């Protein structure tokens, strides 16, 4: 395994909360067979991000894309994530880690959501 994706989310006490993340992981795996896709959480449930990164590095990953599954670049993305990555990266300088944009910053997201919402909303007649 050379490359991997980590879907990084907040975490919750309710285990059902992560069901959409599992569906997203499955969709990515179907779209890119053979690509390692893992879930990692900031708090309240595991595994944590450092643990997942460690597992991937031991398995031979040299390029890891971390996807913050947060709507926008709030405190968890701008304040909590960078120190976690920096601390881990000091122990694994040969592994390239990139952080993808938060969900609201992904290209086309506004248009995609607008169309999805309009598909459910009933216009006033």
Jmol script that loads the backbone (N, CA, C; Angstrom):
load data "model"
ATOM      1  N   UNK A   1       0.863  -1.181   0.000  1.00  0.00           N
ATOM      2  CA  UNK A   1       0.000   0.000   0.000  1.00  0.00           C
ATOM      3  C   UNK A   1       0.900   1.232   0.000  1.00  0.00           C
ATOM      4  N   UNK A   2       0.695   2.078  -0.984  1.00  0.00           N
ATOM      5  CA  UNK A   2       1.484   3.306  -1.080  1.00  0.00           C
ATOM      6  C   UNK A   2       0.679   4.514  -0.616  1.00  0.00           C
ATOM      7  N   UNK A   3      -0.609   4.548  -0.956  1.00  0.00           N
ATOM      8  CA  UNK A   3      -1.463   5.691  -0.652  1.00  0.00           C
ATOM      9  C   UNK A   3      -2.662   5.264   0.182  1.00  0.00           C
ATOM     10  N   UNK A   4      -3.180   6.220   0.944  1.00  0.00           N
ATOM     11  CA  UNK A   4      -4.361   5.940   1.770  1.00  0.00           C
ATOM     12  C   UNK A   4      -5.139   7.229   1.984  1.00  0.00           C
ATOM     13  N   UNK A   5      -6.392   7.053   2.336  1.00  0.00           N
ATOM     14  CA  UNK A   5      -7.266   8.170   2.694  1.00  0.00           C
ATOM     15  C   UNK A   5      -7.775   7.920   4.105  1.00  0.00           C
ATOM     16  N   UNK A   6      -7.789   8.985   4.904  1.00  0.00           N
ATOM     17  CA  UNK A   6      -8.358   8.913   6.245  1.00  0.00           C
ATOM     18  C   UNK A   6      -9.495   9.919   6.320  1.00  0.00           C
ATOM     19  N   UNK A   7     -10.685   9.428   6.587  1.00  0.00           N
ATOM     20  CA  UNK A   7     -11.838  10.290   6.822  1.00  0.00           C
ATOM     21  C   UNK A   7     -11.817  10.646   8.307  1.00  0.00           C
ATOM     22  N   UNK A   8     -11.563  11.905   8.612  1.00  0.00           N
ATOM     23  CA  UNK A   8     -11.380  12.367   9.985  1.00  0.00           C
ATOM     24  C   UNK A   8     -12.601  13.159  10.418  1.00  0.00           C
ATOM     25  N   UNK A   9     -13.282  12.654  11.438  1.00  0.00           N
ATOM     26  CA  UNK A   9     -14.514  13.289  11.908  1.00  0.00           C
ATOM     27  C   UNK A   9     -14.449  13.498  13.424  1.00  0.00           C
ATOM     28  N   UNK A  10     -15.444  14.202  13.947  1.00  0.00           N
ATOM     29  CA  UNK A  10     -15.471  14.544  15.357  1.00  0.00           C
ATOM     30  C   UNK A  10     -15.604  13.330  16.257  1.00  0.00           C
ATOM     31  N   UNK A  11     -16.592  12.499  16.000  1.00  0.00           N
ATOM     32  CA  UNK A  11     -16.905  11.378  16.876  1.00  0.00           C
ATOM     33  C   UNK A  11     -18.102  11.720  17.744  1.00  0.00           C
ATOM     34  N   UNK A  12     -18.774  10.702  18.243  1.00  0.00           N
ATOM     35  CA  UNK A  12     -19.968  10.896  19.066  1.00  0.00           C
ATOM     36  C   UNK A  12     -20.137   9.705  19.998  1.00  0.00           C
ATOM     37  N   UNK A  13     -20.936   9.901  21.024  1.00  0.00           N
ATOM     38  CA  UNK A  13     -21.214   8.802  21.955  1.00  0.00           C
ATOM     39  C   UNK A  13     -22.112   7.742  21.322  1.00  0.00           C
ATOM     40  N   UNK A  14     -22.996   8.159  20.451  1.00  0.00           N
ATOM     41  CA  UNK A  14     -23.935   7.249  19.793  1.00  0.00           C
ATOM     42  C   UNK A  14     -23.226   6.562  18.619  1.00  0.00           C
ATOM     43  N   UNK A  15     -23.055   5.257  18.658  1.00  0.00           N
ATOM     44  CA  UNK A  15     -22.355   4.580  17.567  1.00  0.00           C
ATOM     45  C   UNK A  15     -23.061   4.705  16.216  1.00  0.00           C
ATOM     46  N   UNK A  16     -24.370   4.928  16.207  1.00  0.00           N
ATOM     47  CA  UNK A  16     -25.098   5.097  14.945  1.00  0.00           C
ATOM     48  C   UNK A  16     -24.707   6.384  14.228  1.00  0.00           C
ATOM     49  N   UNK A  17     -24.150   7.329  14.963  1.00  0.00           N
ATOM     50  CA  UNK A  17     -23.741   8.606  14.381  1.00  0.00           C
ATOM     51  C   UNK A  17     -22.759   8.402  13.236  1.00  0.00           C
ATOM     52  N   UNK A  18     -21.916   7.386  13.340  1.00  0.00           N
ATOM     53  CA  UNK A  18     -20.878   7.194  12.330  1.00  0.00           C
ATOM     54  C   UNK A  18     -21.352   6.403  11.106  1.00  0.00           C
ATOM     55  N   UNK A  19     -22.600   5.985  11.054  1.00  0.00           N
ATOM     56  CA  UNK A  19     -23.107   5.223   9.902  1.00  0.00           C
ATOM     57  C   UNK A  19     -22.897   5.958   8.568  1.00  0.00           C
ATOM     58  N   UNK A  20     -23.150   7.274   8.476  1.00  0.00           N
ATOM     59  CA  UNK A  20     -22.890   7.956   7.202  1.00  0.00           C
ATOM     60  C   UNK A  20     -21.415   7.940   6.807  1.00  0.00           C
ATOM     61  N   UNK A  21     -20.522   7.949   7.792  1.00  0.00           N
ATOM     62  CA  UNK A  21     -19.089   7.882   7.487  1.00  0.00           C
ATOM     63  C   UNK A  21     -18.714   6.512   6.937  1.00  0.00           C
ATOM     64  N   UNK A  22     -19.316   5.488   7.470  1.00  0.00           N
ATOM     65  CA  UNK A  22     -19.083   4.136   6.960  1.00  0.00           C
ATOM     66  C   UNK A  22     -19.582   4.044   5.519  1.00  0.00           C
ATOM     67  N   UNK A  23     -20.753   4.636   5.237  1.00  0.00           N
ATOM     68  CA  UNK A  23     -21.269   4.641   3.854  1.00  0.00           C
ATOM     69  C   UNK A  23     -20.331   5.406   2.924  1.00  0.00           C
ATOM     70  N   UNK A  24     -19.799   6.542   3.388  1.00  0.00           N
ATOM     71  CA  UNK A  24     -18.870   7.316   2.576  1.00  0.00           C
ATOM     72  C   UNK A  24     -17.600   6.519   2.314  1.00  0.00           C
ATOM     73  N   UNK A  25     -17.072   5.876   3.348  1.00  0.00           N
ATOM     74  CA  UNK A  25     -15.874   5.039   3.162  1.00  0.00           C
ATOM     75  C   UNK A  25     -16.146   3.956   2.115  1.00  0.00           C
ATOM     76  N   UNK A  26     -17.285   3.307   2.206  1.00  0.00           N
ATOM     77  CA  UNK A  26     -17.646   2.256   1.262  1.00  0.00           C
ATOM     78  C   UNK A  26     -17.746   2.812  -0.160  1.00  0.00           C
ATOM     79  N   UNK A  27     -18.339   3.985  -0.305  1.00  0.00           N
ATOM     80  CA  UNK A  27     -18.468   4.599  -1.633  1.00  0.00           C
ATOM     81  C   UNK A  27     -17.098   4.916  -2.226  1.00  0.00           C
ATOM     82  N   UNK A  28     -16.178   5.404  -1.410  1.00  0.00           N
ATOM     83  CA  UNK A  28     -14.822   5.702  -1.906  1.00  0.00           C
ATOM     84  C   UNK A  28     -14.108   4.410  -2.283  1.00  0.00           C
ATOM     85  N   UNK A  29     -14.251   3.387  -1.447  1.00  0.00           N
ATOM     86  CA  UNK A  29     -13.609   2.094  -1.747  1.00  0.00           C
ATOM     87  C   UNK A  29     -14.144   1.498  -3.050  1.00  0.00           C
ATOM     88  N   UNK A  30     -15.436   1.641  -3.294  1.00  0.00           N
ATOM     89  CA  UNK A  30     -16.021   1.136  -4.547  1.00  0.00           C
ATOM     90  C   UNK A  30     -15.510   1.923  -5.751  1.00  0.00           C
ATOM     91  N   UNK A  31     -15.333   3.228  -5.572  1.00  0.00           N
ATOM     92  CA  UNK A  31     -14.866   4.078  -6.665  1.00  0.00           C
ATOM     93  C   UNK A  31     -13.375   3.894  -6.939  1.00  0.00           C
ATOM     94  N   UNK A  32     -12.622   3.478  -5.927  1.00  0.00           N
ATOM     95  CA  UNK A  32     -11.171   3.307  -6.067  1.00  0.00           C
ATOM     96  C   UNK A  32     -10.752   1.991  -5.411  1.00  0.00           C
ATOM     97  N   UNK A  33     -11.080   0.868  -6.050  1.00  0.00           N
ATOM     98  CA  UNK A  33     -10.728  -0.432  -5.465  1.00  0.00           C
ATOM     99  C   UNK A  33      -9.228  -0.516  -5.189  1.00  0.00           C
ATOM    100  N   UNK A  34      -8.907  -1.069  -4.055  1.00  0.00           N
ATOM    101  CA  UNK A  34      -7.503  -1.224  -3.691  1.00  0.00           C
ATOM    102  C   UNK A  34      -6.941  -0.072  -2.878  1.00  0.00           C
ATOM    103  N   UNK A  35      -7.625   1.063  -2.859  1.00  0.00           N
ATOM    104  CA  UNK A  35      -7.173   2.197  -2.059  1.00  0.00           C
ATOM    105  C   UNK A  35      -7.593   1.981  -0.610  1.00  0.00           C
ATOM    106  N   UNK A  36      -6.666   2.149   0.301  1.00  0.00           N
ATOM    107  CA  UNK A  36      -6.988   2.009   1.723  1.00  0.00           C
ATOM    108  C   UNK A  36      -7.738   3.251   2.191  1.00  0.00           C
ATOM    109  N   UNK A  37      -8.910   3.042   2.779  1.00  0.00           N
ATOM    110  CA  UNK A  37      -9.725   4.146   3.297  1.00  0.00           C
ATOM    111  C   UNK A  37     -10.072   3.804   4.746  1.00  0.00           C
ATOM    112  N   UNK A  38      -9.689   4.692   5.659  1.00  0.00           N
ATOM    113  CA  UNK A  38      -9.904   4.447   7.083  1.00  0.00           C
ATOM    114  C   UNK A  38     -10.686   5.592   7.713  1.00  0.00           C
ATOM    115  N   UNK A  39     -11.346   5.285   8.815  1.00  0.00           N
ATOM    116  CA  UNK A  39     -12.045   6.287   9.611  1.00  0.00           C
ATOM    117  C   UNK A  39     -11.211   6.588  10.846  1.00  0.00           C
ATOM    118  N   UNK A  40     -11.181   7.870  11.239  1.00  0.00           N
ATOM    119  CA  UNK A  40     -10.505   8.287  12.468  1.00  0.00           C
ATOM    120  C   UNK A  40     -11.328   9.392  13.109  1.00  0.00           C
ATOM    121  N   UNK A  41     -11.261   9.460  14.418  1.00  0.00           N
ATOM    122  CA  UNK A  41     -12.101  10.399  15.158  1.00  0.00           C
ATOM    123  C   UNK A  41     -11.263  11.273  16.085  1.00  0.00           C
ATOM    124  N   UNK A  42     -11.768  12.476  16.307  1.00  0.00           N
ATOM    125  CA  UNK A  42     -11.110  13.424  17.197  1.00  0.00           C
ATOM    126  C   UNK A  42     -11.328  13.040  18.659  1.00  0.00           C
ATOM    127  N   UNK A  43     -12.571  12.695  18.992  1.00  0.00           N
ATOM    128  CA  UNK A  43     -12.885  12.361  20.380  1.00  0.00           C
ATOM    129  C   UNK A  43     -14.162  11.532  20.459  1.00  0.00           C
ATOM    130  N   UNK A  44     -14.440  11.008  21.614  1.00  0.00           N
ATOM    131  CA  UNK A  44     -15.646  10.265  21.963  1.00  0.00           C
ATOM    132  C   UNK A  44     -15.743   8.869  21.372  1.00  0.00           C
ATOM    133  N   UNK A  45     -14.985   8.549  20.351  1.00  0.00           N
ATOM    134  CA  UNK A  45     -14.955   7.204  19.824  1.00  0.00           C
ATOM    135  C   UNK A  45     -13.628   6.981  19.124  1.00  0.00           C
ATOM    136  N   UNK A  46     -13.299   5.767  18.891  1.00  0.00           N
ATOM    137  CA  UNK A  46     -12.030   5.459  18.271  1.00  0.00           C
ATOM    138  C   UNK A  46     -12.240   4.741  16.964  1.00  0.00           C
ATOM    139  N   UNK A  47     -11.181   4.616  16.245  1.00  0.00           N
ATOM    140  CA  UNK A  47      -9.811   4.942  16.615  1.00  0.00           C
ATOM    141  C   UNK A  47      -9.503   6.424  16.410  1.00  0.00           C
ATOM    142  N   UNK A  48      -8.511   6.901  17.110  1.00  0.00           N
ATOM    143  CA  UNK A  48      -8.071   8.282  16.950  1.00  0.00           C
ATOM    144  C   UNK A  48      -7.174   8.431  15.730  1.00  0.00           C
ATOM    145  N   UNK A  49      -6.983   9.673  15.316  1.00  0.00           N
ATOM    146  CA  UNK A  49      -6.179   9.940  14.120  1.00  0.00           C
ATOM    147  C   UNK A  49      -4.737   9.446  14.256  1.00  0.00           C
ATOM    148  N   UNK A  50      -4.028   9.738  15.352  1.00  0.00           N
ATOM    149  CA  UNK A  50      -2.645   9.247  15.436  1.00  0.00           C
ATOM    150  C   UNK A  50      -2.547   7.724  15.321  1.00  0.00           C
ATOM    151  N   UNK A  51      -3.499   7.017  15.914  1.00  0.00           N
ATOM    152  CA  UNK A  51      -3.504   5.552  15.846  1.00  0.00           C
ATOM    153  C   UNK A  51      -3.684   5.068  14.405  1.00  0.00           C
ATOM    154  N   UNK A  52      -4.593   5.682  13.678  1.00  0.00           N
ATOM    155  CA  UNK A  52      -4.835   5.283  12.282  1.00  0.00           C
ATOM    156  C   UNK A  52      -3.622   5.611  11.419  1.00  0.00           C
ATOM    157  N   UNK A  53      -3.052   6.791  11.596  1.00  0.00           N
ATOM    158  CA  UNK A  53      -1.858   7.151  10.823  1.00  0.00           C
ATOM    159  C   UNK A  53      -0.719   6.182  11.097  1.00  0.00           C
ATOM    160  N   UNK A  54      -0.553   5.807  12.350  1.00  0.00           N
ATOM    161  CA  UNK A  54       0.494   4.855  12.736  1.00  0.00           C
ATOM    162  C   UNK A  54       0.279   3.506  12.042  1.00  0.00           C
ATOM    163  N   UNK A  55      -0.945   3.032  12.051  1.00  0.00           N
ATOM    164  CA  UNK A  55      -1.276   1.764  11.392  1.00  0.00           C
ATOM    165  C   UNK A  55      -0.955   1.831   9.906  1.00  0.00           C
ATOM    166  N   UNK A  56      -1.318   2.935   9.268  1.00  0.00           N
ATOM    167  CA  UNK A  56      -1.067   3.085   7.833  1.00  0.00           C
ATOM    168  C   UNK A  56       0.426   3.156   7.538  1.00  0.00           C
ATOM    169  N   UNK A  57       1.176   3.884   8.354  1.00  0.00           N
ATOM    170  CA  UNK A  57       2.620   3.980   8.139  1.00  0.00           C
ATOM    171  C   UNK A  57       3.278   2.610   8.288  1.00  0.00           C
ATOM    172  N   UNK A  58       2.866   1.837   9.296  1.00  0.00           N
ATOM    173  CA  UNK A  58       3.420   0.493   9.479  1.00  0.00           C
ATOM    174  C   UNK A  58       3.075  -0.421   8.307  1.00  0.00           C
ATOM    175  N   UNK A  59       1.934  -0.162   7.673  1.00  0.00           N
ATOM    176  CA  UNK A  59       1.516  -0.981   6.523  1.00  0.00           C
ATOM    177  C   UNK A  59       2.192  -0.540   5.227  1.00  0.00           C
ATOM    178  N   UNK A  60       2.976   0.536   5.290  1.00  0.00           N
ATOM    179  CA  UNK A  60       3.728   0.971   4.117  1.00  0.00           C
ATOM    180  C   UNK A  60       3.200   2.186   3.400  1.00  0.00           C
ATOM    181  N   UNK A  61       2.180   2.834   3.922  1.00  0.00           N
ATOM    182  CA  UNK A  61       1.651   4.046   3.269  1.00  0.00           C
ATOM    183  C   UNK A  61       2.706   5.139   3.286  1.00  0.00           C
ATOM    184  N   UNK A  62       2.913   5.776   2.163  1.00  0.00           N
ATOM    185  CA  UNK A  62       3.869   6.882   2.057  1.00  0.00           C
ATOM    186  C   UNK A  62       3.188   8.195   1.702  1.00  0.00           C
ATOM    187  N   UNK A  63       1.920   8.116   1.282  1.00  0.00           N
ATOM    188  CA  UNK A  63       1.116   9.304   0.989  1.00  0.00           C
ATOM    189  C   UNK A  63      -0.258   9.096   1.623  1.00  0.00           C
ATOM    190  N   UNK A  64      -0.607   9.978   2.535  1.00  0.00           N
ATOM    191  CA  UNK A  64      -1.888   9.864   3.220  1.00  0.00           C
ATOM    192  C   UNK A  64      -2.644  11.171   3.061  1.00  0.00           C
ATOM    193  N   UNK A  65      -3.871  11.072   2.574  1.00  0.00           N
ATOM    194  CA  UNK A  65      -4.750  12.241   2.473  1.00  0.00           C
ATOM    195  C   UNK A  65      -5.738  12.186   3.627  1.00  0.00           C
ATOM    196  N   UNK A  66      -5.733  13.228   4.435  1.00  0.00           N
ATOM    197  CA  UNK A  66      -6.667  13.335   5.552  1.00  0.00           C
ATOM    198  C   UNK A  66      -7.822  14.223   5.093  1.00  0.00           C
ATOM    199  N   UNK A  67      -9.019  13.671   5.166  1.00  0.00           N
ATOM    200  CA  UNK A  67     -10.221  14.390   4.748  1.00  0.00           C
ATOM    201  C   UNK A  67     -10.979  14.813   5.998  1.00  0.00           C
ATOM    202  N   UNK A  68     -10.975  16.112   6.316  1.00  0.00           N
ATOM    203  CA  UNK A  68     -11.762  16.553   7.472  1.00  0.00           C
ATOM    204  C   UNK A  68     -13.250  16.519   7.130  1.00  0.00           C
ATOM    205  N   UNK A  69     -13.952  15.581   7.718  1.00  0.00           N
ATOM    206  CA  UNK A  69     -15.381  15.452   7.455  1.00  0.00           C
ATOM    207  C   UNK A  69     -16.105  16.374   8.441  1.00  0.00           C
ATOM    208  N   UNK A  70     -15.882  17.668   8.214  1.00  0.00           N
ATOM    209  CA  UNK A  70     -16.502  18.762   8.964  1.00  0.00           C
ATOM    210  C   UNK A  70     -17.061  19.710   7.921  1.00  0.00           C
ATOM    211  N   UNK A  71     -18.176  20.338   8.216  1.00  0.00           N
ATOM    212  CA  UNK A  71     -18.787  21.200   7.220  1.00  0.00           C
ATOM    213  C   UNK A  71     -17.871  22.357   6.831  1.00  0.00           C
ATOM    214  N   UNK A  72     -17.211  22.987   7.807  1.00  0.00           N
ATOM    215  CA  UNK A  72     -16.361  24.128   7.476  1.00  0.00           C
ATOM    216  C   UNK A  72     -15.078  24.097   8.288  1.00  0.00           C
ATOM    217  N   UNK A  73     -14.189  25.045   7.989  1.00  0.00           N
ATOM    218  CA  UNK A  73     -12.896  25.126   8.660  1.00  0.00           C
ATOM    219  C   UNK A  73     -13.019  25.787  10.025  1.00  0.00           C
ATOM    220  N   UNK A  74     -13.707  25.147  10.935  1.00  0.00           N
ATOM    221  CA  UNK A  74     -13.833  25.651  12.296  1.00  0.00           C
ATOM    222  C   UNK A  74     -12.636  25.234  13.127  1.00  0.00           C
ATOM    223  N   UNK A  75     -12.776  25.355  14.429  1.00  0.00           N
ATOM    224  CA  UNK A  75     -11.686  25.093  15.356  1.00  0.00           C
ATOM    225  C   UNK A  75     -11.106  23.696  15.270  1.00  0.00           C
ATOM    226  N   UNK A  76     -11.932  22.698  15.026  1.00  0.00           N
ATOM    227  CA  UNK A  76     -11.395  21.337  14.956  1.00  0.00           C
ATOM    228  C   UNK A  76     -10.449  21.177  13.767  1.00  0.00           C
ATOM    229  N   UNK A  77     -10.751  21.843  12.672  1.00  0.00           N
ATOM    230  CA  UNK A  77      -9.911  21.738  11.477  1.00  0.00           C
ATOM    231  C   UNK A  77      -8.707  22.672  11.570  1.00  0.00           C
ATOM    232  N   UNK A  78      -8.911  23.883  12.084  1.00  0.00           N
ATOM    233  CA  UNK A  78      -7.819  24.856  12.095  1.00  0.00           C
ATOM    234  C   UNK A  78      -6.959  24.822  13.353  1.00  0.00           C
ATOM    235  N   UNK A  79      -7.521  24.363  14.472  1.00  0.00           N
ATOM    236  CA  UNK A  79      -6.761  24.385  15.727  1.00  0.00           C
ATOM    237  C   UNK A  79      -6.413  22.995  16.270  1.00  0.00           C
ATOM    238  N   UNK A  80      -7.320  22.037  16.153  1.00  0.00           N
ATOM    239  CA  UNK A  80      -7.072  20.707  16.722  1.00  0.00           C
ATOM    240  C   UNK A  80      -6.281  19.796  15.779  1.00  0.00           C
ATOM    241  N   UNK A  81      -6.597  19.829  14.507  1.00  0.00           N
ATOM    242  CA  UNK A  81      -5.965  18.931  13.547  1.00  0.00           C
ATOM    243  C   UNK A  81      -4.476  19.225  13.319  1.00  0.00           C
ATOM    244  N   UNK A  82      -4.062  20.479  13.091  1.00  0.00           N
ATOM    245  CA  UNK A  82      -2.637  20.719  12.803  1.00  0.00           C
ATOM    246  C   UNK A  82      -1.666  20.209  13.870  1.00  0.00           C
ATOM    247  N   UNK A  83      -1.911  20.418  15.171  1.00  0.00           N
ATOM    248  CA  UNK A  83      -0.947  19.875  16.138  1.00  0.00           C
ATOM    249  C   UNK A  83      -0.914  18.346  16.173  1.00  0.00           C
ATOM    250  N   UNK A  84      -2.071  17.707  15.964  1.00  0.00           N
ATOM    251  CA  UNK A  84      -2.086  16.243  15.902  1.00  0.00           C
ATOM    252  C   UNK A  84      -1.186  15.748  14.772  1.00  0.00           C
ATOM    253  N   UNK A  85      -1.324  16.379  13.610  1.00  0.00           N
ATOM    254  CA  UNK A  85      -0.518  15.979  12.460  1.00  0.00           C
ATOM    255  C   UNK A  85       0.951  16.328  12.656  1.00  0.00           C
ATOM    256  N   UNK A  86       1.228  17.506  13.193  1.00  0.00           N
ATOM    257  CA  UNK A  86       2.622  17.931  13.387  1.00  0.00           C
ATOM    258  C   UNK A  86       3.346  16.989  14.343  1.00  0.00           C
ATOM    259  N   UNK A  87       2.702  16.626  15.419  1.00  0.00           N
ATOM    260  CA  UNK A  87       3.317  15.722  16.384  1.00  0.00           C
ATOM    261  C   UNK A  87       3.594  14.365  15.744  1.00  0.00           C
ATOM    262  N   UNK A  88       2.625  13.849  15.002  1.00  0.00           N
ATOM    263  CA  UNK A  88       2.810  12.560  14.351  1.00  0.00           C
ATOM    264  C   UNK A  88       3.888  12.648  13.269  1.00  0.00           C
ATOM    265  N   UNK A  89       3.887  13.727  12.519  1.00  0.00           N
ATOM    266  CA  UNK A  89       4.810  13.888  11.401  1.00  0.00           C
ATOM    267  C   UNK A  89       6.264  13.939  11.863  1.00  0.00           C
ATOM    268  N   UNK A  90       6.536  14.417  13.077  1.00  0.00           N
ATOM    269  CA  UNK A  90       7.921  14.444  13.565  1.00  0.00           C
ATOM    270  C   UNK A  90       8.488  13.034  13.694  1.00  0.00           C
ATOM    271  N   UNK A  91       7.628  12.066  13.948  1.00  0.00           N
ATOM    272  CA  UNK A  91       8.068  10.671  14.065  1.00  0.00           C
ATOM    273  C   UNK A  91       8.084   9.945  12.721  1.00  0.00           C
ATOM    274  N   UNK A  92       7.420  10.529  11.720  1.00  0.00           N
ATOM    275  CA  UNK A  92       7.313   9.879  10.401  1.00  0.00           C
ATOM    276  C   UNK A  92       7.547  10.896   9.287  1.00  0.00           C
ATOM    277  N   UNK A  93       8.738  11.489   9.224  1.00  0.00           N
ATOM    278  CA  UNK A  93       8.969  12.537   8.217  1.00  0.00           C
ATOM    279  C   UNK A  93       8.934  12.029   6.777  1.00  0.00           C
ATOM    280  N   UNK A  94       9.098  10.727   6.570  1.00  0.00           N
ATOM    281  CA  UNK A  94       9.097  10.191   5.207  1.00  0.00           C
ATOM    282  C   UNK A  94       7.692  10.008   4.649  1.00  0.00           C
ATOM    283  N   UNK A  95       6.691  10.108   5.503  1.00  0.00           N
ATOM    284  CA  UNK A  95       5.312   9.943   5.056  1.00  0.00           C
ATOM    285  C   UNK A  95       4.736  11.313   4.713  1.00  0.00           C
ATOM    286  N   UNK A  96       4.251  11.451   3.504  1.00  0.00           N
ATOM    287  CA  UNK A  96       3.643  12.708   3.057  1.00  0.00           C
ATOM    288  C   UNK A  96       2.171  12.712   3.466  1.00  0.00           C
ATOM    289  N   UNK A  97       1.783  13.703   4.266  1.00  0.00           N
ATOM    290  CA  UNK A  97       0.399  13.823   4.702  1.00  0.00           C
ATOM    291  C   UNK A  97      -0.155  15.139   4.161  1.00  0.00           C
ATOM    292  N   UNK A  98      -1.261  15.041   3.463  1.00  0.00           N
ATOM    293  CA  UNK A  98      -1.930  16.253   2.986  1.00  0.00           C
ATOM    294  C   UNK A  98      -3.321  16.307   3.595  1.00  0.00           C
ATOM    295  N   UNK A  99      -3.756  17.516   3.907  1.00  0.00           N
ATOM    296  CA  UNK A  99      -5.100  17.717   4.439  1.00  0.00           C
ATOM    297  C   UNK A  99      -5.951  18.303   3.319  1.00  0.00           C
ATOM    298  N   UNK A 100      -7.022  17.614   3.004  1.00  0.00           N
ATOM    299  CA  UNK A 100      -7.943  18.101   1.984  1.00  0.00           C
ATOM    300  C   UNK A 100      -8.838  19.188   2.567  1.00  0.00           C
ATOM    301  N   UNK A 101      -9.560  19.917   1.728  1.00  0.00           N
ATOM    302  CA  UNK A 101     -10.450  20.968   2.240  1.00  0.00           C
ATOM    303  C   UNK A 101     -11.602  20.390   3.060  1.00  0.00           C
ATOM    304  N   UNK A 102     -12.118  21.221   3.951  1.00  0.00           N
ATOM    305  CA  UNK A 102     -13.356  20.867   4.659  1.00  0.00           C
ATOM    306  C   UNK A 102     -14.466  20.736   3.616  1.00  0.00           C
ATOM    307  N   UNK A 103     -15.531  20.058   3.989  1.00  0.00           N
ATOM    308  CA  UNK A 103     -16.598  19.745   3.029  1.00  0.00           C
ATOM    309  C   UNK A 103     -17.125  20.966   2.278  1.00  0.00           C
ATOM    310  N   UNK A 104     -17.370  22.061   2.989  1.00  0.00           N
ATOM    311  CA  UNK A 104     -17.952  23.235   2.326  1.00  0.00           C
ATOM    312  C   UNK A 104     -16.996  23.876   1.323  1.00  0.00           C
ATOM    313  N   UNK A 105     -15.707  23.551   1.411  1.00  0.00           N
ATOM    314  CA  UNK A 105     -14.723  24.120   0.494  1.00  0.00           C
ATOM    315  C   UNK A 105     -14.416  23.216  -0.696  1.00  0.00           C
ATOM    316  N   UNK A 106     -15.021  22.029  -0.743  1.00  0.00           N
ATOM    317  CA  UNK A 106     -14.795  21.156  -1.884  1.00  0.00           C
ATOM    318  C   UNK A 106     -15.463  21.745  -3.130  1.00  0.00           C
ATOM    319  N   UNK A 107     -14.791  21.693  -4.263  1.00  0.00           N
ATOM    320  CA  UNK A 107     -15.362  22.254  -5.490  1.00  0.00           C
ATOM    321  C   UNK A 107     -16.704  21.606  -5.829  1.00  0.00           C
ATOM    322  N   UNK A 108     -17.671  22.446  -6.142  1.00  0.00           N
ATOM    323  CA  UNK A 108     -18.980  21.965  -6.555  1.00  0.00           C
ATOM    324  C   UNK A 108     -19.929  21.603  -5.432  1.00  0.00           C
ATOM    325  N   UNK A 109     -19.474  21.691  -4.182  1.00  0.00           N
ATOM    326  CA  UNK A 109     -20.316  21.259  -3.061  1.00  0.00           C
ATOM    327  C   UNK A 109     -21.585  22.098  -2.943  1.00  0.00           C
ATOM    328  N   UNK A 110     -21.482  23.416  -3.096  1.00  0.00           N
ATOM    329  CA  UNK A 110     -22.677  24.263  -2.967  1.00  0.00           C
ATOM    330  C   UNK A 110     -23.727  23.897  -4.006  1.00  0.00           C
ATOM    331  N   UNK A 111     -23.299  23.734  -5.250  1.00  0.00           N
ATOM    332  CA  UNK A 111     -24.237  23.367  -6.310  1.00  0.00           C
ATOM    333  C   UNK A 111     -24.831  21.984  -6.100  1.00  0.00           C
ATOM    334  N   UNK A 112     -23.984  21.028  -5.665  1.00  0.00           N
ATOM    335  CA  UNK A 112     -24.471  19.677  -5.394  1.00  0.00           C
ATOM    336  C   UNK A 112     -25.548  19.705  -4.315  1.00  0.00           C
ATOM    337  N   UNK A 113     -25.278  20.401  -3.212  1.00  0.00           N
ATOM    338  CA  UNK A 113     -26.250  20.462  -2.121  1.00  0.00           C
ATOM    339  C   UNK A 113     -27.511  21.203  -2.531  1.00  0.00           C
ATOM    340  N   UNK A 114     -27.350  22.294  -3.284  1.00  0.00           N
ATOM    341  CA  UNK A 114     -28.528  23.031  -3.732  1.00  0.00           C
ATOM    342  C   UNK A 114     -29.448  22.119  -4.540  1.00  0.00           C
ATOM    343  N   UNK A 115     -28.877  21.349  -5.452  1.00  0.00           N
ATOM    344  CA  UNK A 115     -29.684  20.441  -6.275  1.00  0.00           C
ATOM    345  C   UNK A 115     -30.310  19.327  -5.425  1.00  0.00           C
ATOM    346  N   UNK A 116     -29.560  18.799  -4.479  1.00  0.00           N
ATOM    347  CA  UNK A 116     -30.099  17.748  -3.620  1.00  0.00           C
ATOM    348  C   UNK A 116     -31.247  18.280  -2.761  1.00  0.00           C
ATOM    349  N   UNK A 117     -31.085  19.472  -2.217  1.00  0.00           N
ATOM    350  CA  UNK A 117     -32.139  20.076  -1.395  1.00  0.00           C
ATOM    351  C   UNK A 117     -33.367  20.356  -2.239  1.00  0.00           C
ATOM    352  N   UNK A 118     -33.173  20.925  -3.415  1.00  0.00           N
ATOM    353  CA  UNK A 118     -34.303  21.213  -4.291  1.00  0.00           C
ATOM    354  C   UNK A 118     -35.014  19.941  -4.742  1.00  0.00           C
ATOM    355  N   UNK A 119     -34.279  18.842  -4.803  1.00  0.00           N
ATOM    356  CA  UNK A 119     -34.891  17.580  -5.168  1.00  0.00           C
ATOM    357  C   UNK A 119     -35.860  17.075  -4.107  1.00  0.00           C
ATOM    358  N   UNK A 120     -35.678  17.504  -2.878  1.00  0.00           N
ATOM    359  CA  UNK A 120     -36.567  17.102  -1.790  1.00  0.00           C
ATOM    360  C   UNK A 120     -37.622  18.156  -1.457  1.00  0.00           C
ATOM    361  N   UNK A 121     -37.261  19.408  -1.674  1.00  0.00           N
ATOM    362  CA  UNK A 121     -38.181  20.494  -1.321  1.00  0.00           C
ATOM    363  C   UNK A 121     -39.320  20.575  -2.332  1.00  0.00           C
ATOM    364  N   UNK A 122     -40.490  20.837  -1.847  1.00  0.00           N
ATOM    365  CA  UNK A 122     -41.645  21.013  -2.716  1.00  0.00           C
ATOM    366  C   UNK A 122     -41.873  22.502  -2.936  1.00  0.00           C
ATOM    367  N   UNK A 123     -41.711  22.969  -4.163  1.00  0.00           N
ATOM    368  CA  UNK A 123     -41.925  24.402  -4.403  1.00  0.00           C
ATOM    369  C   UNK A 123     -43.388  24.779  -4.176  1.00  0.00           C
ATOM    370  N   UNK A 124     -43.566  25.992  -3.693  1.00  0.00           N
ATOM    371  CA  UNK A 124     -44.935  26.501  -3.480  1.00  0.00           C
ATOM    372  C   UNK A 124     -45.601  26.685  -4.842  1.00  0.00           C
ATOM    373  N   UNK A 125     -46.838  26.277  -4.937  1.00  0.00           N
ATOM    374  CA  UNK A 125     -47.580  26.398  -6.196  1.00  0.00           C
ATOM    375  C   UNK A 125     -48.521  27.575  -6.130  1.00  0.00           C
TER     376      UNK A 125
END
end "model"
wireframe off; spacefill off
backbone 0.3
color backbone group
